[in-house]
Amino acid sequence: RFCANIVDKPSLIIEIYSHTSNQRDNIEKLAEYKTTSSLQFYVTVSSESRLIDVHKRVLSSNKWSTISYTTISYTAMEDEIPILDIKLKMADIYAFVSLA
C-alpha cells in the first residue's frame, strides 16, 4: 500500500534535465504536475550547471512558488535546500556530477 502511494500520490518529484529537456521539464511537465493534488514539491536539477529549481505548492492557497538555487545566488555550497522535512546540500547533490 505504501509503495502504491509513492507511484499514485507522490508528494515529491525530482528530475534531472539537460538543455534539450529544460523546456519540457520546467514548463510542460510543471504545468501537468500542478494538477496532481498530492504533489507538494517538483524539483528540477540541471545537469549542466549548478542550478536547482524548487517548485513548491503553498498549501493555504493551492498556488505554486518557485525558488532557484545557484552557486551565484546561493553562494555557500554547504547551505541547505529545504524540501519536505529533508535539508539537501547543493554540494551533496552535485558531488558526483561532472558538469558540461
C-alpha positions as MATLAB code, in Angstrom:
seq = 'RFCANIVDKPSLIIEIYSHTSNQRDNIEKLAEYKTTSSLQFYVTVSSESRLIDVHKRVLSSNKWSTISYTTISYTAMEDEIPILDIKLKMADIYAFVSLA';
ca = [
       0.000    0.000    0.000;
       2.798    2.418    0.862;
       4.547    1.756   -2.459;
       1.324    2.333   -4.374;
       1.050    5.805   -2.828;
       4.553    6.629   -3.998;
       3.557    5.990   -7.601;
      -0.075    7.129   -7.494;
       0.128   10.001   -4.994;
       3.638   11.441   -4.983;
       4.465   14.358   -2.706;
       7.894   14.946   -4.266;
       9.209   14.565   -7.814;
      12.857   15.266   -8.644;
      14.066   15.343  -12.241;
      17.461   15.941  -13.790;
      17.355   17.941  -17.006;
      19.716   18.945  -19.793;
      19.474   21.849  -22.216;
      17.408   19.657  -24.550;
      14.815   18.776  -21.900;
      14.760   22.067  -19.966;
      11.651   23.482  -21.674;
       9.728   20.240  -21.311;
      10.654   19.690  -17.655;
      10.341   23.267  -16.379;
       7.271   24.326  -18.364;
       5.277   21.435  -19.808;
       5.780   18.871  -17.045;
       5.417   21.520  -14.343;
       2.000   22.503  -15.699;
       0.988   18.849  -15.779;
       2.333   18.097  -12.304;
       0.498   21.079  -10.791;
      -2.726   19.153  -11.390;
      -1.518   16.288   -9.154;
      -3.230   17.095   -5.865;
      -0.812   15.116   -3.682;
       2.299   16.804   -5.091;
       3.970   19.301   -2.744;
       7.344   19.716   -4.451;
       8.625   19.427   -8.006;
      12.400   19.838   -8.123;
      14.417   20.189  -11.316;
      18.187   19.801  -11.264;
      20.380   20.976  -14.128;
      22.968   18.518  -15.415;
      24.998   21.325  -16.989;
      25.368   23.918  -14.227;
      24.683   24.159  -10.524;
      21.053   25.184  -10.784;
      18.177   23.714   -8.820;
      14.596   24.957   -9.120;
      12.294   24.059   -6.254;
       8.629   24.432   -7.179;
       6.526   24.303   -4.009;
       2.772   24.160   -3.538;
       1.579   26.720   -0.987;
      -0.995   24.628    0.826;
      -3.038   27.531    2.197;
      -3.743   28.931   -1.277;
      -3.015   25.913   -3.512;
      -0.762   28.182   -5.588;
       2.835   27.435   -6.504;
       6.033   29.320   -5.736;
       9.470   28.752   -7.238;
      12.875   29.300   -5.700;
      16.000   28.910   -7.824;
      19.225   27.900   -6.137;
      22.511   28.583   -7.926;
      26.095   28.901   -6.799;
      25.748   32.615   -7.563;
      22.589   33.328   -5.576;
      23.249   30.562   -3.080;
      26.959   31.100   -2.612;
      27.646   28.645    0.190;
      27.594   25.170   -1.304;
      27.003   23.848    2.213;
      23.805   25.839    2.714;
      20.738   23.667    2.893;
      17.865   23.494    0.438;
      14.700   22.643    2.381;
      12.444   20.049    0.722;
       9.752   18.395    2.820;
      11.478   17.590    6.124;
      14.782   16.964    4.357;
      17.550   19.522    4.059;
      19.639   18.855    0.965;
      23.003   20.459    0.333;
      23.837   21.562   -3.181;
      27.343   20.178   -2.657;
      25.880   16.732   -1.968;
      23.528   16.862   -4.939;
      26.380   17.690   -7.321;
      29.096   15.642   -5.549;
      29.498   13.083   -8.339;
      28.391   15.185  -11.304;
      30.826   16.307  -13.988;
      29.247   19.457  -15.335;
      29.424   20.051  -19.080;
];
